[in-house]
Amino acid sequence: MKATVAAILTVASALIAIPAHAGGPVPCETMLKDMRASKAAAKLGAADMARVNDLEAKAVERCNADDDTRSDMFLSDAMKILGKAGSSL
């Protein structure tokens, strides 16, 4: 009985120490906030801004569907465009 309780407590404490998103996708709300801050500061041409806005809309759609992995992919692509604009300054 004592061994069973000890084993349960060991497993429970290990699970508490592991963050829910460890090794998984970044919460889409966090990544979306970061992308929007970068977008506000970026100086993009019309074509690049249209592409970023399209990727943002797709990311929001996937985020609302609790598909953080795909949302993060769209936001990552948008950040690449925003980073490219920042590197030319």
Number of C-alpha atoms within 10 A of each C-alpha: 6 7 8 9 9 11 12 12 12 11 10 11 11 10 11 9 8 10 9 9 9 8 8 10 15 15 16 23 16 10 19 22 11 13 19 17 11 16 20 10 10 16 14 17 9 9 9 16 17 12 14 24 15 13 20 23 15 17 27 20 14 18 19 13 10 13 16 21 16 17 28 24 16 21 24 18 15 25 22 13 18 22 14 14 16 14 7 6 6
